[in-house]
Amino acid sequence: MRIVYNSFHGRFSDNPRALFERLQDRPGLTHLWLADPAHAETFPAGVRTVPIDTPAATEALESADLLIANTHTEVEWTKPAGTTYLQTWHGTPLKRIHRDVLWAPEGRLDRLDGDVAKWDLMLSPNSASTPRLRGAFHFTGPVAETGYPRNDVLVGPAAGSVREVVRKELGIPEHVTAVLYAPTWRDDERFHPGNGPVPLRLDLTALADHLGDDHRVIARLHNMMTGRSHPPVDPRLHDASFHPDVRDLYLAADVLVTDYSSAMFDFAVTGKPVVYYAYDLERFRDEIRGFYFDLAPRAPGPFVRDETELADAIRDRDRVQAEYAERYRAFRETYCSLEDGHATDRVLELIGL
């Protein structure tokens, strides 16, 4: 069986990576990844790749028995009759997606619908997400509620060793508090004419100043903004935008700072505190993308307005966790109930591997 993998248009990450890691040594299977040359160095030695925006990618897809992808496969290819396309997707949707969004560039959704038409099976991380995913993509095929394979490591026996390795790679001592900043992207910034740089709306240098020497900030920009936004160069900051997989950063971090990213749902599996720097909440909710539900009354952590409030919440995270404990419990019950370390098992059984 020939399996082709695509994660975030050419990265070695996410649900496809977790499934590959389980299958890579199984006899009778061959594996090939679609790779973005900018991220080629993040693929381990020995993993076979082809550049994603080339005829070789088309050839790979058209000779695959199984395609495992976590997003749209934006490559021109004709799907053979015998190929199975497993769409894992890549997050619990708070933000409206695909046909539910408030705005998209002209023609983009029609083009992506061509990819949706090739899907045979879709994964859902939880029961709350299933109708949203099915409705947004107008997908009439089977949707399986399995949890996400990428999150198995967060509760698995290797979690501690992964944390240790990643912090060592980043140069963060164990006694230092690691703050992961993982914001989402804004459609109007990503598709703005000109492709110029997009400034970060959180002053990471000021945040580091407020936090002090016993904290480090790990900046993980959204894959849609990698290369467009740049964290400042500062020894207290670590730009992890090109780190292969954010799941490892969840383990390395002690607290998450986000806005409307689906990172909040995955990070909640760890039980560690979440703080929201949502500087454009009303505009994002009402004009840019839209939400499936009102986040503020359900969020498992506080909303802050500036770097000072954010630093205060991070430094006093034990109080924050105690204050939001009931919300956090409800949030996990709703969105993390399937994240038990066995999602990979359920998916492989589903596809007969």
TILOLUM-751278 format. One line per 5 residues: their letters; for each residue x, y, z of C-alpha. Coordinates in Angstrom, 2 decimals. Each point is the difference from the previous one (the first is absolute). Layout:
# TILOLUM-751278
a = X/Y/Z | ...;
This chain:
# TILOLUM-751278
mrivy = 0.00/0.00/0.00 | 1.29/3.45/-0.95 | -0.84/2.76/2.49 | 0.49/3.71/-0.72 | -0.11/2.60/2.77;
nsfhg = -0.75/3.73/-0.08 | 0.06/2.19/3.09 | -0.49/3.77/-0.21 | 1.16/0.07/-3.63 | 3.29/-1.74/0.53;
rfsdn = 0.98/-0.30/3.64 | 0.93/-3.05/2.08 | -2.64/0.43/2.67 | -3.43/-0.49/1.48 | -2.34/-2.96/-0.45;
pralf = 1.72/-1.31/-3.14 | 3.30/-0.08/1.90 | -1.51/-1.90/2.93 | -1.48/-2.61/-2.34 | 3.24/-0.27/-1.98;
erlqd = 2.04/-0.54/3.15 | -2.18/-2.96/0.89 | 0.09/-1.47/-3.52 | 3.52/0.75/-1.21 | 1.50/-3.36/0.96;
rpglt = -2.95/-2.13/-0.99 | 0.83/-2.41/-2.85 | -1.81/0.31/-3.29 | -0.40/3.78/0.18 | 1.91/2.73/-1.81;
hlwla = -0.14/3.62/1.12 | 0.49/3.30/-1.82 | -0.45/3.52/1.34 | -0.86/3.15/-1.93 | 2.57/2.51/1.25;
dpaha = 0.32/3.77/-0.11 | 3.68/0.70/-0.80 | 0.02/2.71/2.70 | -0.71/-2.74/2.56 | 2.05/-2.79/-1.59;
etfpa = 2.56/-0.01/2.81 | -2.69/-0.86/2.58 | -0.64/-3.40/-1.60 | 2.04/-2.75/1.71 | 2.77/-1.70/-1.92;
gvrtv = -1.31/-2.94/-1.96 | -3.52/1.37/-0.48 | -0.79/0.10/-3.73 | -1.33/3.31/-1.31 | -0.89/1.75/-3.23;
pidtp = -0.35/3.79/-0.37 | -3.67/0.84/0.30 | -0.31/2.59/-2.76 | 1.49/-2.16/-2.75 | -1.12/-2.62/-2.51;
aatea = 1.57/-2.61/2.29 | -2.71/0.73/2.57 | -2.71/-0.54/-2.60 | 1.62/-3.28/-1.01 | 0.20/-1.11/3.65;
lesad = -3.65/0.77/0.65 | -1.19/-1.74/-3.15 | 1.92/-3.17/0.93 | -1.10/-0.09/3.66 | -2.23/-2.62/1.53;
llian = -0.62/2.21/3.04 | 0.37/3.74/0.50 | 0.09/1.26/3.58 | -0.32/3.79/0.24 | -0.88/2.46/2.73;
thtev = -1.09/2.83/-2.28 | -0.86/0.63/-3.63 | 2.47/-1.57/-2.39 | 0.57/2.94/-2.31 | 1.62/-1.95/-2.81;
ewtkp = -1.51/-0.65/-3.41 | -0.65/-3.72/-0.21 | -2.57/-2.48/-1.20 | -1.05/-2.45/2.69 | 0.11/-3.63/-1.20;
agtty = -3.03/-2.17/0.66 | 1.91/-2.21/2.44 | 1.49/2.77/2.15 | -1.35/0.75/3.49 | 0.31/3.57/1.27;
lqtwh = -0.06/0.31/3.79 | -0.52/3.60/1.10 | 1.00/0.39/3.66 | -0.44/3.79/0.10 | 2.01/1.90/2.59;
gtplk = -2.03/1.44/2.83 | -3.21/0.44/1.94 | -1.72/2.91/-1.73 | -0.77/3.10/2.05 | 0.60/2.10/-3.10;
rihrd = -2.40/-0.50/-2.86 | 1.56/-2.01/-2.81 | -0.42/-0.45/-3.74 | -3.58/0.76/-1.11 | -0.90/1.44/3.41;
vlwap = 2.61/2.81/0.00 | -1.09/3.61/-0.18 | 2.48/0.80/-2.80 | 2.43/-1.73/-2.32 | 1.90/1.10/-3.12;
egrld = -2.08/-0.33/-3.14 | 0.15/-3.50/-1.45 | 1.99/-1.54/2.87 | -2.82/-2.08/1.49 | -1.12/-1.24/-3.42;
rldgd = 3.54/-1.16/-0.69 | 0.30/-1.76/3.37 | -3.33/-1.74/-0.58 | 1.78/-1.99/-2.69 | 2.16/-1.51/2.72;
vakwd = -2.94/-0.68/2.31 | -1.66/-1.96/-2.79 | 2.89/-2.48/0.15 | -0.33/-0.74/3.75 | -1.20/-3.47/0.96;
lmlsp = 0.13/0.19/3.79 | 0.41/2.81/2.50 | 1.08/-0.02/3.64 | -1.60/2.06/2.73 | 1.67/0.75/3.34;
nsast = -3.26/0.08/1.97 | -3.78/-0.12/-0.36 | -0.32/3.80/0.17 | 2.15/0.35/-3.13 | -1.66/-2.66/-2.16;
prlrg = -3.02/2.00/-1.23 | 2.13/3.11/-0.50 | 2.55/-1.83/-2.12 | -2.65/-1.83/-2.01 | -2.02/3.16/-0.57;
afhft = 2.88/2.32/-0.85 | 1.39/-2.32/-2.66 | -3.39/-1.29/-1.19 | 1.58/-3.41/0.51 | -2.42/-2.89/-0.32;
gpvae = 2.46/-2.85/0.59 | 0.75/-1.66/3.33 | 1.36/2.12/2.86 | 1.62/-2.05/2.78 | 0.31/1.37/3.53;
tgypr = 3.39/-1.38/1.02 | 1.89/2.81/1.71 | 3.24/1.16/-1.57 | 3.02/-2.31/-0.39 | 2.32/2.99/0.40;
ndvlv = -1.17/0.42/3.60 | 0.81/-3.54/1.13 | 3.51/1.06/1.01 | -1.41/2.67/2.35 | -1.28/-2.70/2.37;
gpaag = 2.34/-2.81/-0.99 | 3.02/-1.44/1.79 | 2.45/2.02/-2.13 | -1.42/3.39/1.02 | 2.66/0.68/2.63;
svrev = 2.93/-0.92/-2.22 | -1.38/2.07/-2.91 | -0.31/3.00/2.32 | 3.58/-0.43/1.15 | 1.41/-0.36/-3.52;
vrkel = -1.86/2.98/-1.45 | 0.88/2.32/2.88 | 3.63/-1.03/-0.35 | -0.11/0.72/-3.74 | -1.44/3.45/0.71;
gipeh = 2.43/0.67/2.83 | -2.69/0.34/2.68 | 1.05/-1.29/3.45 | -2.57/-2.02/1.92 | -0.27/2.62/2.77;
vtavl = -1.03/2.67/-2.55 | -3.68/0.49/-0.88 | -0.58/-0.50/-3.74 | -2.82/2.08/-1.51 | -1.28/-1.20/-3.37;
yaptw = -1.49/2.78/-2.13 | -2.06/-1.63/-2.76 | -2.43/2.40/-1.71 | -2.20/-0.79/-2.98 | 0.04/1.85/-3.33;
rdder = -2.20/2.75/-1.41 | -1.41/-0.55/-3.50 | 0.27/3.66/-0.93 | 3.70/0.05/0.96 | 0.85/-3.29/-1.72;
fhpgn = -1.69/0.93/-3.27 | 0.83/3.70/0.00 | 1.41/1.10/-3.38 | 3.76/0.29/-0.04 | 1.03/-2.84/2.32;
gpvpl = 1.90/2.43/2.20 | 1.00/-0.57/3.62 | -2.75/-0.11/2.62 | 0.98/1.42/3.39 | -0.80/-1.94/3.16;
rldlt = -2.66/1.67/2.12 | 1.53/-1.25/3.23 | 3.22/1.73/1.05 | 2.04/-3.06/0.94 | 2.97/2.07/1.17;
aladh = -2.22/1.95/2.39 | -1.55/-3.26/1.21 | 3.45/-1.44/0.68 | 0.92/3.18/1.88 | -3.07/-0.34/2.22;
lgddh = 0.55/-3.71/0.61 | 3.63/0.17/1.05 | 2.96/-2.35/-0.32 | -1.76/-3.07/1.37 | -2.26/-0.17/-3.06;
rviar = 0.57/-0.69/-3.70 | -2.46/0.58/-2.85 | -0.36/-2.52/-2.82 | -1.64/1.63/-3.04 | -1.78/-2.43/-2.31;
lhnmm = -1.57/1.89/-2.89 | -2.83/-1.57/-1.97 | 1.10/-1.94/-3.08 | -1.93/2.46/-2.19 | 2.18/2.84/1.34;
tgrsh = 3.42/-1.65/0.10 | 2.35/2.33/-1.82 | -2.47/2.89/0.13 | 0.26/0.83/3.72 | 3.29/-0.04/1.87;
ppvdp = 0.52/-0.04/3.77 | 2.72/2.40/1.17 | 3.52/-1.28/0.54 | 0.48/-0.23/3.76 | 1.76/-2.63/2.14;
rlhda = -3.16/-0.31/2.10 | -2.07/-0.90/-3.07 | 0.07/-3.16/-2.09 | -1.49/0.04/-3.49 | -1.34/-3.54/-0.40;
sfhpd = -2.04/0.67/-3.12 | 2.13/-2.49/-1.95 | 0.01/-2.63/2.75 | -1.44/-3.12/-1.62 | -3.00/-0.50/2.26;
vrdly = -1.86/2.18/2.48 | -1.00/-3.07/2.03 | 3.57/-0.16/1.35 | -0.17/3.67/0.96 | -3.16/-0.67/2.02;
laadv = 2.04/-2.37/2.12 | 2.97/2.37/0.29 | -2.21/2.91/1.09 | -1.41/0.74/3.44 | -2.73/2.39/-1.15;
lvtdy = -1.67/0.84/-3.32 | -0.77/3.49/-1.27 | -2.33/-0.01/-2.98 | -2.99/1.79/-1.49 | -2.45/-2.05/-2.10;
ssamf = 2.35/-2.78/-1.09 | -1.09/-3.62/0.27 | 3.22/-0.43/1.97 | -2.14/0.72/3.08 | -1.89/-3.29/-0.41;
dfavt = 3.11/-2.13/-0.41 | 1.93/1.77/2.74 | -2.89/-0.61/2.40 | 0.84/-3.71/-0.22 | 3.11/0.80/2.07;
gkpvv = -1.99/1.70/2.78 | 2.39/2.97/-0.01 | -1.26/3.61/0.14 | -1.24/1.99/-2.98 | -0.10/3.81/-0.28;
yyayd = -1.66/1.91/-2.83 | 1.51/3.06/-1.66 | -2.96/0.78/-2.26 | 0.68/3.58/-1.09 | -2.49/-0.07/-2.89;
lerfr = -2.72/-2.24/1.40 | -3.03/1.92/-1.29 | 1.48/0.67/-3.43 | 1.16/-3.59/-0.49 | -3.33/-1.38/1.19;
deirg = -2.25/2.40/-1.91 | 1.94/0.97/-3.13 | 2.98/-2.23/-0.80 | -0.86/-3.65/0.64 | -2.85/-0.52/2.45;
fyfdl = -0.38/-2.54/2.83 | -2.09/-3.12/0.46 | -0.59/0.85/3.66 | 0.61/2.84/2.42 | 3.48/-0.67/1.37;
aprap = 0.19/2.50/2.85 | -2.44/-1.67/2.44 | 1.43/-3.47/-0.68 | 3.72/0.75/-0.22 | 2.12/-1.93/2.53;
gpfvr = 2.10/3.08/0.76 | -0.08/3.79/0.22 | -0.08/2.58/-2.79 | 2.63/2.74/0.36 | 0.44/3.32/-1.78;
detel = 3.72/0.79/0.06 | 3.45/-1.35/0.78 | -0.18/1.05/3.66 | -3.26/-1.85/0.66 | 1.31/-2.97/-1.94;
adair = 3.20/-0.17/2.04 | -1.99/0.27/3.24 | -2.21/-2.92/-1.01 | 2.99/-2.13/-0.99 | 1.89/0.69/3.21;
drdrv = -3.11/-0.73/2.04 | -1.02/-3.05/-1.99 | -0.74/-2.12/3.07 | -2.69/2.49/0.98 | -1.26/0.10/-3.59;
qaeya = -0.30/-3.78/-0.10 | -1.89/-0.08/3.28 | -2.34/2.79/-1.12 | -0.79/-1.68/-3.32 | 0.04/-3.60/1.22;
eryra = -3.70/-0.66/-0.57 | 0.02/1.52/-3.48 | 3.14/-1.96/-0.83 | -1.67/-3.23/1.11 | -3.06/0.68/-2.17;
frety = 2.19/0.99/-2.95 | 1.94/-3.26/0.21 | -3.18/-2.06/0.34 | -1.41/1.58/-3.16 | 3.08/0.08/-2.22;
csled = 2.62/-2.43/1.39 | -1.98/-3.08/1.02 | 1.46/-2.09/-2.85 | 3.59/1.11/0.62 | 0.91/-3.08/2.03;
ghatd = 3.23/-1.03/-1.69 | -1.67/-2.53/-2.29 | -1.28/2.11/-2.93 | 2.67/-1.45/-2.30 | -1.21/-3.51/0.81;
rvlel = -3.59/0.95/-0.86 | 0.97/1.62/-3.30 | 2.17/-2.89/-1.15 | -2.79/-2.45/0.82 | -2.39/2.21/-1.94;
igl = 2.11/-0.16/-3.17 | 0.94/-3.64/0.43 | 3.69/0.40/0.83;
